[in-house]
Amino acid sequence: MVTKATLTQEEKRMLDFAQRWYLYGGGDPEDIMVTFGVTPYVFYSRVEYLLARQPPCLSPSTLEAMYRVAQDRRAGS
């Protein structure tokens, strides 16, 4: 099982960012680039991967909502 402790610092930062912004449809592309140095497509691909590992630090409903945002944003890139 994936725990917050098994995530790298970068993975934790990505999940924290995604969790902070998912209610608003995701973070701003410029913020993603400046904060993580990757395009939104890459960022949301990584977030999808992390969410697929089902970190227990997220409730099932939050996990599902964040996954939908990540999929939508990656598809729209």
Secondary structure by P-SEA (a helix, b strand, c coil): ccccccccaaaaaaaaaaaaccccccccaaaaaaaccccaaaaaaaaaaaaaaccccccaaaaaaaaaaaaaaaaac
